Every structure is written in C-alpha cells, then in structure tokens.
Amino acid sequence: MKMFSLDLVNLSIPFILENDMDNRQIKKNRQDISEKSISLLFEKLPFPYRYLTSPDVLNGGIPDREYFNNDLANEMCTDSEWQLVQDVCSAFNISTFRQFTRLYTIVDTLLLAVIWENFRMNGMRSEIEYIRDFKMIELLSKAIRGGFSFCTRKIQTANNERSTFGYDPTKNRTHLIYNDKVSLYATALLDKYPHSNYRWESVNDLDRIDWKSYESKDGKGYFLQVTLGYPPEVQDKTVDLPLAPERRVIKFEELGEKQQHNLSKLRYYDPSDSFLALTCRIVKQDGTLCDDNDIVAPSNLFFQTMFSNLEIYLNGQLVSDSGNYYSQIAYLQRLLASSPNEKQGKLLNEFYYPDEKPEAYSASDPGFAQRYEKTKKSQSFTMIGQLVANIFNQPRFLPAGTEIRILLRRNLPELCLTAAYDTKTGFNGCPYSYQITNATFFASKKVISKPIVDAHRHQLSLGRTFKYPTTEVELKTFTIAQGLTSITTDSVVIGKIPRILVVGLVSSTSFLGKLSKSPFNYVDKNICELGFTWNGETVEHRVFPFNFRKSSTAKVNGKDVIV
C-alpha cells in the first residue's frame, strides 16, 4: 500500500468536504441527523476563538458576528459564513454558546473521521488493522524517528538581502542550504506502508532469510530490532555524518574546552525568587498630563489590580491561566496569605496602602492620601513585586533552556483607578487612564553543580519528565438578584474538594467597574447563614451562623471564619 501525502498537503477541509464527501458516510455514523439538517454539516463552520476567553462565556448566547472573524488570516466573517451560523443554530435549536461549541466539536471530529474513511477506501483501498499486542506497540514506538538533526563543523553566517544578521554589500553574497543527506521522510513516503496481518516471527524463520539481499516480493515486510556493530575504522571514516548516531548522554568531561565553558554559564531558573518591576503614571483619557484638579489615585495593591489576566507558557505549553479574574485572585491571596509584617513591609512595593474608609477617596483617608501623593500630576512611580501564579508559588527550579512566556493583559482604568467622581466634563466614560512606561522582569538564576545537571539530562533522555507540585486557585462568580433574602448556587465546586473556600460579596456596580467604586470592597450584606453540601450530602458543618452587627468574624469550632 502506497500513500502519497504530498498530494493532500495543500488541501483544506472545506475543499475536501466539497469534492470528496459522501452523504452516506455521515448517515452511517450518525443516524440521528435528519435529511433536512445534514446539508448544513458539509460546510466548515466558523468558530469565534477570540470570544472564548473563559468558561463563563459558555453560558451566554451566541456571540456577535465580529467575533467570528479570522484574526490569524485577517479576514472578516463573510455573509455566507454568518448565515451558516444562524441556520445551524436554528436547525439544531441552539441558544447558548455551550451548545454551539459542543455541536462544532462533534461535527468537526465527525467530518475528519469521514474524510479519513473516504481517503482510506478510495486512496488506499485496504482495511487497516488495529494492533492489540502491547509488545508490538512498544517495539514500534522505539522505532519512531523525526525532527531535525544537523551535522555541522563550523559556524556559518549567510550574507544576503534576506539575512537576519544584516547584509554587507562589500562582501560576497552567500546563502545557507540545508542538504538532506539521509532523506528519511522522503524515503518513507515512497515505501509501502504496513496495514494488517501483524504477527511475531520465530527465530528459526528469521535465520533462513538473507537480510543483505532481502526484497519484499509478496507484500510482506518486517520490523527488526537489532544490535548494531560499528567498528572504529568505520566510525573514523563517517565522523562527519554518522551512519547510526548513538543515543546516549554526553558527559561534561567529553565536551571540548569551549563547550565546557558555555555549559558552565547555564543556570537554572528560580520562579519563586523572580520579580517584575513596573514604572507607571496616571494620565487623562486623551493622554495629557493630570493637574491639581485631578484628584485620582491607583487602587490599593495597584501592582496586582492593574492586570485582568495572566497566562504562563513553558516551552509553548500553557501551564497557568487566571481567566479574567487575575486581579481578584491576586488581591485575595495577598490580603489573606500575607502577615501584618509583610503588609507593612514588602507589600508596600506593590502599592499596598489600604483605605481606612471604603470608597471615600478623599485627602482625609490615609490610604488614599498616600497613593495620591505618590502619583499626583502624572508623576511616574515604580513598583516591584511577584506575580501570583502556581508556578511562582512552588520551590523547584526550571532547567536551563526552558522557554518561559508570561502574558499579562491590562485591566480597565475604572477597575484599578480610584476617585470620588465617575467622570468629568468633556470626557465620555472614565476620564483617566494609566501608562506603563517601563517594565523589567528580574529572573533569578541559580548555579547548579555539574553532576546534578548530568543526572537531570540522563533522566530526560530516558523519557522521564520533571514534576512540579503546584496549588491551583480557581475563582467563580455568580449573581444574586436584588431583593432576594436567600440563594442556592449549584456546582460551585466541581471535582476535588478545595482546602480553602473563600466567599466574597461585592456590589455589581463595583464589580463591573466604576471610578468611585472599588471591586475589592467586600461587604457582608448582613449575611446570617452559609451552608454547604457535597453531592447532595451535607458536609461536616451544615450551617455557619454569622452576626456581623456584633463582630466582623464568626467562630466555627473555635476558629475565625471571615466573610
């Protein structure tokens, strides 16, 4: 069986759906799709990836047309694509984004499966047999090869108009050409592919085969695991391009003097000891500087509250995502996990100057007065602190060469700036904004001894991975309608029971953003009881009673519970 994938590499899914689809395949796989609706499934649905910013949006309705634009290709959503979205929602009674996402996933998977089945029947014309023997799978896994491998002697630099290192016209024009000496991938595409009748051969049968002159004449092939002998004289002749590169860990002592020098400069990265420094200033909405009439200041703990989202990627893999609630998560963690000494010490670097009277925002309040004094008239101020994320709250180092990408999204000004008024004459909405004039990330790197580095590299060469114990923090929101005296909220916790559960009440006006209101002004609203159930069964304490008119805390089994 030969498969020339090059013929298909430039074909898109919509093209294949239009030219190589069979209605019967869809109906064979999904009997519950009617004739009237099946025609809608032959067109590739657009999906609003930009709209999917958090799980909460799944409970809303279908997003507007602008979210269906293709941002990667910089293409607008066409009339036909938008009409297709409306037709699909109507045909399948879709009213929420969760329903649309589920249908999109099912149909996309179904169409890919049908495309593969059509290709297998028409292009390969053969049945593909499943391998159920785990030892066979293990043998084939060891034989997998892929990726790029370069054999170079000296550093070479191109000199031409397209060179990223610059072009020197006084020197000869040179180019770099990649010469695929082995051509492993191209050769594999020309070979026949195994598809069925897998079985183990006995040693006696293998001994009767002349492997030096073996050619498959009856469509029968072999996978062999061999011990290869590589004589020293052959190694010397093929030193520039080894015939069979050995898979082993190279020790530090085997490297050259320059390589040892470069390796000694490698350092492990310590996330828990790394800091971000920001220089900011507050300006008017139009970018002009503030004057004496602009009594505005950053919110308390401005270093954390100025961001709405934090994403951290390690080697391209997303490992931490706060959703759109980073400021709330960071504020609560700093408020509840920091000691009084920390709040009066290092948290001052994160602009921790709390208000004594919530939402007063006048010179008589010490907290607001200190924040205003340091930022008035658009003067620059510098903050330094640690980001709140699971990777920064664990003690283990990241190995040298780890690619770290930190993505921060800014918060709206009305959610992180404070003033006694909401707007000013001549401005529409929040009259102020904030600018980040300088940002520096101080990455702490530790010197690691060579035996430990060698041991780590050996573990990685065996296919093992590094483990990092982290503590996940999840924030969910729900709305309590005005006038209700009680509310029951289902599915607050799905999965593992949290070690700590924090419940905060904030007015909707403050939460949505208003210059004279603080989204971090947690109020008790005279709550008197709080009960919890797990899978319909009450947990240890059925109800927590509160009386905030007498005290700001309530006691459960002798411990303070703060709401």
C-alpha positions as CSV (number, residue, x, y, z in Angstrom):
1,M,0.0,0.0,0.0
2,K,1.5,3.3,-1.1
3,M,0.3,6.7,0.3
4,F,1.5,9.9,-1.3
5,S,0.6,12.5,1.3
6,L,2.2,15.3,-0.7
7,D,-0.9,15.3,-3.0
8,L,-3.1,16.3,0.0
9,V,-0.8,18.7,1.9
10,N,-2.4,21.9,0.4
11,L,-6.0,20.8,0.5
12,S,-8.2,22.5,3.1
13,I,-11.0,20.7,4.9
14,P,-13.7,22.9,3.1
15,F,-12.2,21.8,-0.2
16,I,-12.3,18.1,0.7
17,L,-15.8,18.4,2.0
18,E,-16.9,19.9,-1.2
19,N,-15.2,17.5,-3.6
20,D,-14.8,14.2,-1.7
21,M,-17.7,13.7,0.7
22,D,-20.3,11.0,0.7
23,N,-23.6,11.7,2.4
24,R,-23.9,8.0,3.3
25,Q,-20.8,8.1,5.5
26,I,-22.4,10.8,7.7
27,K,-25.7,8.9,8.0
28,K,-23.8,5.7,8.7
29,N,-22.0,7.3,11.6
30,R,-24.8,9.4,13.0
31,Q,-28.3,8.1,12.4
32,D,-29.9,10.9,14.4
33,I,-29.2,13.6,11.8
34,S,-32.2,14.3,9.5
35,E,-32.0,14.8,5.7
36,K,-33.0,18.4,6.2
37,S,-30.2,19.3,8.5
38,I,-27.5,17.1,7.0
39,S,-26.6,19.5,4.2
40,L,-25.6,22.1,6.8
41,L,-22.8,19.7,8.1
42,F,-21.0,19.7,4.7
43,E,-19.8,23.3,5.2
44,K,-17.0,24.2,7.6
45,L,-18.5,26.2,10.5
46,P,-16.6,29.3,11.6
47,F,-15.7,29.5,15.3
48,P,-15.3,32.6,17.5
49,Y,-12.0,31.7,19.1
50,R,-11.4,35.3,20.2
51,Y,-14.7,35.2,22.2
52,L,-13.7,32.1,24.2
53,T,-11.8,33.9,27.0
54,S,-13.1,31.9,30.0
55,P,-15.5,29.1,30.8
56,D,-18.1,31.6,31.9
57,V,-18.9,32.7,28.3
58,L,-20.2,29.3,27.5
59,N,-23.3,30.0,29.5
60,G,-24.1,33.1,27.4
61,G,-25.8,33.4,24.0
62,I,-24.2,33.2,20.5
63,P,-21.6,36.0,20.2
64,D,-21.9,38.8,17.7
65,R,-20.7,38.5,14.1
66,E,-17.4,40.4,14.7
67,Y,-16.1,37.5,17.0
68,F,-16.3,35.1,14.1
69,N,-13.6,37.0,12.1
70,N,-10.5,35.0,11.2
71,D,-7.8,37.0,13.1
72,L,-5.0,34.8,12.0
73,A,-5.7,35.4,8.3
74,N,-7.0,38.9,9.0
75,E,-10.3,38.0,7.2
76,M,-13.8,39.2,8.1
77,C,-16.7,36.9,8.6
78,T,-18.5,36.7,5.3
79,D,-22.2,36.9,4.8
80,S,-22.5,33.3,3.8
81,E,-20.5,32.2,6.9
82,W,-22.7,34.3,9.3
83,Q,-25.8,32.9,7.6
84,L,-24.5,29.4,8.1
85,V,-24.1,30.1,11.8
86,Q,-27.7,31.3,12.0
87,D,-29.0,28.4,10.0
88,V,-27.2,25.8,12.2
89,C,-28.5,27.4,15.4
90,S,-32.0,27.4,14.0
91,A,-31.9,23.8,12.7
92,F,-30.4,22.3,15.9
93,N,-32.3,24.6,18.4
94,I,-29.0,26.2,19.7
95,S,-29.5,29.1,22.1
96,T,-26.3,29.1,24.2
97,F,-22.6,29.2,23.2
98,R,-22.0,26.0,25.1
99,Q,-24.4,24.2,22.8
100,F,-22.8,25.8,19.7
101,T,-19.3,24.7,20.9
102,R,-20.4,21.2,21.6
103,L,-22.0,20.8,18.1
104,Y,-18.9,22.4,16.5
105,T,-16.6,19.9,18.2
106,I,-18.8,16.9,17.4
107,V,-19.3,17.9,13.7
108,D,-15.6,18.8,13.2
109,T,-14.5,15.4,14.6
110,L,-17.1,13.6,12.6
111,L,-16.1,15.2,9.3
112,L,-12.4,14.5,9.9
113,A,-13.3,10.8,10.6
114,V,-15.4,10.6,7.4
115,I,-12.7,12.3,5.4
116,W,-10.2,9.7,6.6
117,E,-12.6,6.8,5.9
118,N,-13.2,8.1,2.4
119,F,-9.5,8.5,1.8
120,R,-8.8,5.0,3.1
121,M,-11.4,3.4,0.9
122,N,-10.6,5.5,-2.2
123,G,-6.9,6.1,-1.9
124,M,-5.6,3.1,0.0
125,R,-8.2,0.6,-0.9
126,S,-7.4,-1.5,2.1
127,E,-8.5,-2.3,5.6
128,I,-6.3,-1.0,8.4
129,E,-5.9,-3.5,11.2
130,Y,-5.6,-2.4,14.9
131,I,-2.5,-3.6,16.8
132,R,-3.7,-5.0,20.1
133,D,-0.4,-6.6,21.2
134,F,1.2,-4.2,23.7
135,K,4.8,-5.5,23.0
136,M,4.3,-4.8,19.3
137,I,3.2,-1.3,20.1
138,E,6.2,-0.9,22.4
139,L,8.6,-2.1,19.6
140,L,7.1,0.3,17.0
141,S,7.3,3.2,19.5
142,K,11.0,2.7,19.9
143,A,11.5,2.9,16.1
144,I,9.8,6.3,15.7
145,R,12.2,8.9,14.3
146,G,11.5,12.5,13.5
147,G,12.6,16.1,13.8
148,F,15.8,17.8,12.5
149,S,19.3,16.7,13.2
150,F,22.2,18.8,11.9
151,C,25.9,17.8,11.4
152,T,28.0,20.9,11.2
153,R,31.7,21.6,11.6
154,K,31.9,25.4,11.9
155,I,29.6,28.3,12.4
156,Q,28.4,29.7,9.1
157,T,26.6,33.0,8.5
158,A,24.7,33.9,5.4
159,N,25.3,37.3,3.7
160,N,22.4,38.4,1.5
161,E,19.5,40.8,1.4
162,R,17.2,38.5,3.4
163,S,19.7,37.7,6.2
164,T,18.5,38.4,9.7
165,F,22.1,39.4,10.7
166,G,22.3,42.2,8.1
167,Y,23.7,42.4,4.6
168,D,27.2,43.6,3.9
169,P,27.3,44.5,0.1
170,T,31.1,44.8,0.3
171,K,31.4,41.1,0.9
172,N,30.5,38.1,-1.3
173,R,26.8,37.2,-1.3
174,T,26.4,33.8,0.4
175,H,23.4,31.6,1.2
176,L,22.9,28.6,3.6
177,I,21.5,25.5,2.0
178,Y,20.1,22.6,4.0
179,N,21.2,19.3,2.4
180,D,19.1,16.4,3.5
181,K,21.7,13.6,3.3
182,V,19.6,10.9,4.8
183,S,16.2,11.8,3.3
184,L,14.4,9.7,5.8
185,Y,11.0,11.3,5.5
186,A,11.0,11.3,1.6
187,T,12.1,7.7,1.5
188,A,9.4,6.7,3.9
189,L,6.7,8.3,1.7
190,L,7.9,6.1,-1.2
191,D,7.9,2.9,0.8
192,K,4.9,0.6,1.2
193,Y,3.1,1.1,4.5
194,P,2.1,-1.8,6.8
195,H,-1.6,-2.1,7.4
196,S,-2.6,-5.6,8.5
197,N,-1.6,-9.2,9.4
198,Y,0.8,-8.3,12.2
199,R,2.4,-11.3,13.9
200,W,5.6,-12.3,15.6
201,E,8.2,-14.4,13.6
202,S,10.1,-17.2,15.2
203,V,13.9,-17.1,15.4
204,N,14.2,-20.1,13.1
205,D,12.3,-18.4,10.3
206,L,14.4,-15.3,10.7
207,D,17.7,-17.3,10.4
208,R,16.6,-18.6,7.0
209,I,16.4,-15.1,5.5
210,D,19.3,-13.4,3.7
211,W,18.9,-9.9,5.0
212,K,21.6,-8.4,2.9
213,S,19.7,-9.1,-0.3
214,Y,16.1,-9.2,1.0
215,E,13.4,-7.7,-1.1
216,S,9.7,-7.8,-0.4
217,K,8.0,-9.6,-3.4
218,D,4.8,-10.8,-1.8
219,G,3.9,-7.6,0.0
220,K,5.3,-8.9,3.2
221,G,7.7,-6.8,5.4
222,Y,9.5,-6.9,8.7
223,F,10.2,-4.7,11.7
224,L,13.6,-5.7,13.2
225,Q,15.2,-4.8,16.5
226,V,19.0,-5.4,16.1
227,T,22.2,-4.9,18.0
228,L,24.4,-2.9,15.6
229,G,28.2,-3.3,15.4
230,Y,30.0,-0.1,14.4
231,P,33.8,-0.8,14.1
232,P,36.2,2.1,15.0
233,E,37.7,2.2,11.5
234,V,34.2,2.8,10.0
235,Q,33.4,5.5,12.7
236,D,36.6,7.4,11.7
237,K,35.5,7.4,8.0
238,T,32.0,8.6,8.8
239,V,32.8,11.1,11.6
240,D,31.2,14.0,9.6
241,L,27.9,12.1,9.1
242,P,27.5,9.1,11.4
243,L,25.6,6.2,9.8
244,A,23.9,5.4,13.1
245,P,24.1,8.1,15.8
246,E,24.3,6.6,19.3
247,R,21.6,7.6,21.7
248,R,23.3,8.3,25.0
249,V,24.0,11.1,27.4
250,I,27.2,13.0,26.7
251,K,29.1,13.7,29.9
252,F,30.6,17.1,30.7
253,E,34.2,15.7,30.6
254,E,33.7,14.6,27.0
255,L,33.0,18.1,25.7
256,G,35.5,20.4,24.3
257,E,37.0,23.3,26.3
258,K,34.8,25.9,24.7
259,Q,31.7,23.7,25.1
260,Q,32.5,23.2,28.8
261,H,32.9,27.0,29.2
262,N,29.5,27.6,27.5
263,L,27.8,24.9,29.6
264,S,29.2,26.3,32.8
265,K,27.3,29.5,32.1
266,L,23.9,27.8,32.1
267,R,21.8,28.5,35.1
268,Y,18.6,27.0,36.4
269,Y,15.7,29.5,36.8
270,D,14.1,30.0,40.2
271,P,10.5,31.3,39.7
272,S,9.9,31.9,43.4
273,D,12.7,34.4,43.6
274,S,11.9,36.4,40.4
275,F,10.3,39.8,40.3
276,L,8.6,42.2,37.9
277,A,9.3,45.9,38.1
278,L,6.9,48.4,36.6
279,T,7.1,52.1,36.1
280,C,3.7,53.8,35.6
281,R,1.9,57.0,35.6
282,I,-1.7,58.2,35.5
283,V,-2.8,60.4,32.6
284,K,-6.1,61.8,31.3
285,Q,-8.2,59.9,28.8
286,D,-6.7,61.8,25.9
287,G,-3.1,61.2,27.0
288,T,-2.5,64.7,28.5
289,L,-1.0,65.1,32.0
290,C,-3.1,65.5,35.1
291,D,-3.2,68.7,37.1
292,D,-4.3,69.9,40.5
293,N,-7.9,69.4,39.7
294,D,-7.5,65.7,39.0
295,I,-7.8,64.0,42.4
296,V,-7.3,60.5,41.2
297,A,-5.0,57.7,42.5
298,P,-4.3,54.0,41.8
299,S,-6.3,51.4,43.7
300,N,-4.9,49.6,46.7
301,L,-2.3,47.0,45.7
302,F,-2.1,48.5,42.2
303,F,0.7,46.2,41.1
304,Q,-1.8,43.3,41.1
305,T,-5.1,45.0,40.3
306,M,-3.8,46.7,37.1
307,F,-4.0,43.3,35.3
308,S,-7.1,41.3,34.4
309,N,-5.4,38.1,33.1
310,L,-2.2,36.2,33.5
311,E,-1.1,33.4,31.3
312,I,2.2,31.5,31.7
313,Y,3.7,29.2,29.0
314,L,6.6,26.8,29.5
315,N,8.1,25.6,26.2
316,G,4.9,26.7,24.4
317,Q,2.6,24.8,26.8
318,L,0.0,26.7,28.8
319,V,0.6,25.9,32.5
320,S,-1.3,28.7,34.3
321,D,-4.3,30.8,33.3
322,S,-6.1,33.0,35.7
323,G,-9.1,33.7,33.3
324,N,-10.3,37.2,33.5
325,Y,-10.1,37.3,37.3
326,Y,-6.4,37.8,38.0
327,S,-6.9,41.0,39.9
328,Q,-9.4,39.4,42.3
329,I,-7.3,36.2,42.7
330,A,-4.1,38.2,43.4
331,Y,-5.9,40.6,45.7
332,L,-7.4,37.9,47.9
333,Q,-4.2,35.9,48.1
334,R,-2.2,38.9,49.1
335,L,-4.9,40.0,51.6
336,L,-5.4,36.6,53.3
337,A,-2.0,35.0,53.0
338,S,0.3,37.9,54.0
339,S,1.2,38.6,57.6
340,P,0.9,42.1,59.1
341,N,4.7,42.5,58.9
342,E,4.6,41.7,55.2
343,K,1.8,44.1,54.6
344,Q,3.8,46.9,56.3
345,G,7.0,45.8,54.5
346,K,7.4,44.2,51.1
347,L,3.8,44.7,50.0
348,L,4.4,48.5,50.1
349,N,6.5,47.8,47.0
350,E,3.3,46.5,45.3
351,F,1.5,49.8,46.4
352,Y,-0.4,48.3,49.4
353,Y,-1.9,51.4,51.0
354,P,-5.4,50.3,52.1
355,D,-8.3,52.7,52.6
356,E,-9.5,53.2,56.2
357,K,-13.0,54.1,55.0
358,P,-14.1,52.2,51.9
359,E,-14.8,54.2,48.7
360,A,-14.3,57.6,50.5
361,Y,-11.3,58.7,48.3
362,S,-10.5,61.9,49.9
363,A,-7.4,63.5,51.4
364,S,-8.6,62.7,54.9
365,D,-8.2,59.0,54.3
366,P,-4.5,58.0,54.9
367,G,-4.5,55.2,52.4
368,F,-5.9,57.2,49.5
369,A,-3.8,60.2,50.5
370,Q,-0.5,58.2,50.3
371,R,-1.4,56.7,46.9
372,Y,-2.4,60.2,45.6
373,E,0.7,61.9,46.9
374,K,3.0,59.4,45.1
375,T,1.1,59.6,41.8
376,K,-0.4,63.1,41.5
377,K,0.1,65.3,38.4
378,S,1.1,62.3,36.4
379,Q,4.4,61.8,38.1
380,S,6.0,58.4,37.5
381,F,6.1,55.8,40.2
382,T,7.8,52.4,40.3
383,M,6.5,49.2,41.8
384,I,8.2,45.8,42.2
385,G,6.6,42.5,43.2
386,Q,5.9,38.9,42.4
387,L,3.1,37.7,40.1
388,V,0.5,35.5,41.7
389,A,0.5,32.2,39.8
390,N,1.1,28.5,40.7
391,I,4.5,28.3,39.0
392,F,5.8,31.2,41.2
393,N,4.4,29.6,44.4
394,Q,6.5,26.4,44.3
395,P,10.2,25.9,45.3
396,R,11.6,23.9,42.4
397,F,13.8,25.3,39.7
398,L,13.2,25.2,36.0
399,P,16.1,23.7,34.0
400,A,18.3,25.7,31.8
401,G,16.9,26.2,28.3
402,T,13.3,26.3,29.4
403,E,11.4,28.8,27.3
404,I,9.2,31.0,29.6
405,R,6.5,33.2,28.2
406,I,4.5,35.5,30.5
407,L,1.4,37.1,29.0
408,L,-0.3,39.9,31.0
409,R,-3.5,41.7,30.0
410,R,-4.3,45.1,31.4
411,N,-7.4,45.9,33.4
412,L,-9.8,48.7,32.6
413,P,-9.0,52.0,34.2
414,E,-12.3,52.2,36.1
415,L,-11.4,48.8,37.8
416,C,-8.0,49.8,39.1
417,L,-8.1,53.6,39.5
418,T,-10.0,55.4,42.3
419,A,-11.6,58.9,42.6
420,A,-14.6,60.5,44.3
421,Y,-16.3,61.0,40.9
422,D,-17.0,58.8,37.9
423,T,-16.5,61.2,35.0
424,K,-15.6,64.8,34.2
425,T,-16.9,67.5,31.8
426,G,-15.5,66.9,28.4
427,F,-14.9,63.2,28.8
428,N,-17.0,60.2,27.9
429,G,-16.8,57.5,30.5
430,C,-13.7,57.1,32.7
431,P,-11.7,60.4,32.3
432,Y,-8.4,58.8,33.2
433,S,-6.1,56.0,32.0
434,Y,-2.7,54.7,33.1
435,Q,0.5,54.1,31.2
436,I,3.3,51.6,31.7
437,T,6.5,53.4,30.7
438,N,8.9,50.7,31.6
439,A,8.7,47.0,32.6
440,T,11.6,44.8,33.7
441,F,11.5,41.2,34.7
442,F,14.2,40.1,37.1
443,A,14.7,36.4,36.5
444,S,16.6,34.7,39.3
445,K,19.1,32.0,38.1
446,K,20.9,29.6,40.3
447,V,24.2,27.8,39.7
448,I,23.8,24.1,39.7
449,S,26.6,21.6,40.1
450,K,27.6,19.6,37.0
451,P,26.7,16.1,38.5
452,I,23.2,17.3,39.1
453,V,22.8,18.7,35.6
454,D,24.2,15.4,34.2
455,A,21.7,13.4,36.3
456,H,18.8,15.6,35.1
457,R,19.8,15.2,31.5
458,H,20.1,11.5,31.9
459,Q,16.5,11.3,33.3
460,L,15.2,13.4,30.4
461,S,17.0,11.1,27.9
462,L,15.0,8.2,29.3
463,G,11.8,9.9,28.5
464,R,11.0,11.0,32.1
465,T,9.8,14.4,32.9
466,F,10.2,16.9,35.8
467,K,7.4,17.1,38.3
468,Y,6.3,20.4,39.8
469,P,3.8,20.3,42.7
470,T,1.5,23.4,42.4
471,T,-1.5,24.7,44.2
472,E,-4.4,25.6,41.8
473,V,-6.6,28.6,42.5
474,E,-10.0,28.9,40.8
475,L,-12.4,31.8,41.0
476,K,-16.1,31.6,40.1
477,T,-18.7,34.3,40.1
478,F,-22.5,34.2,40.4
479,T,-25.1,36.9,40.6
480,I,-27.6,37.5,43.4
481,A,-30.7,39.4,42.2
482,Q,-31.6,42.5,44.2
483,G,-34.4,41.8,46.8
484,L,-33.6,38.1,47.4
485,T,-33.1,37.1,51.0
486,S,-31.6,33.7,50.2
487,I,-29.9,32.0,47.2
488,T,-28.8,28.5,46.4
489,T,-25.9,28.0,43.9
490,D,-25.2,24.6,42.4
491,S,-21.8,23.4,41.1
492,V,-19.7,25.9,42.9
493,V,-17.0,23.2,43.2
494,I,-16.7,20.5,40.6
495,G,-14.1,17.8,41.1
496,K,-11.7,18.0,44.0
497,I,-12.7,19.5,47.3
498,P,-10.7,22.6,47.9
499,R,-8.6,23.1,51.0
500,I,-9.8,26.7,51.5
501,L,-13.0,28.2,50.2
502,V,-13.3,32.0,50.2
503,V,-16.7,33.6,49.7
504,G,-16.8,37.3,48.9
505,L,-19.7,39.6,48.3
506,V,-19.2,42.6,46.0
507,S,-21.9,45.0,44.6
508,S,-22.5,44.5,40.9
509,T,-21.7,48.2,40.2
510,S,-18.3,47.9,41.8
511,F,-17.6,44.5,40.1
512,L,-18.4,45.8,36.6
513,G,-16.2,48.9,37.1
514,K,-16.8,52.4,38.3
515,L,-14.2,55.0,39.2
516,S,-15.9,55.9,42.5
517,K,-16.4,52.2,43.4
518,S,-13.9,49.5,44.3
519,P,-14.3,45.9,43.0
520,F,-12.3,44.9,46.0
521,N,-14.7,46.3,48.6
522,Y,-16.0,43.1,50.1
523,V,-19.2,43.6,52.1
524,D,-21.1,41.3,54.4
525,K,-24.7,42.5,53.4
526,N,-25.8,41.3,56.9
527,I,-25.4,37.6,55.8
528,C,-26.6,35.4,58.7
529,E,-26.1,31.8,57.4
530,L,-23.9,29.9,55.0
531,G,-24.4,26.2,54.2
532,F,-22.6,23.7,52.1
533,T,-23.5,20.3,50.5
534,W,-21.3,17.9,48.6
535,N,-23.0,15.6,46.0
536,G,-26.3,16.4,47.7
537,E,-25.0,15.5,51.2
538,T,-24.2,18.0,53.9
539,V,-20.5,18.3,54.9
540,E,-19.2,18.4,58.5
541,H,-20.9,21.7,59.4
542,R,-24.3,22.0,58.0
543,V,-24.7,25.8,58.6
544,F,-22.3,28.5,59.6
545,P,-24.1,31.2,61.6
546,F,-22.9,34.8,61.4
547,N,-23.8,38.1,63.2
548,F,-21.8,40.9,61.6
549,R,-23.6,43.6,63.7
550,K,-21.7,42.4,66.7
551,S,-18.4,41.3,65.1
552,S,-16.6,41.2,61.7
553,T,-15.9,37.5,62.1
554,A,-17.8,34.4,63.2
555,K,-16.5,31.3,65.0
556,V,-16.8,27.7,63.9
557,N,-15.2,25.2,66.2
558,G,-13.2,27.9,67.8
559,K,-11.7,29.2,64.5
560,D,-12.4,32.5,62.9
561,V,-14.3,32.4,59.6
562,I,-14.0,35.7,57.7
563,V,-16.5,36.5,55.0
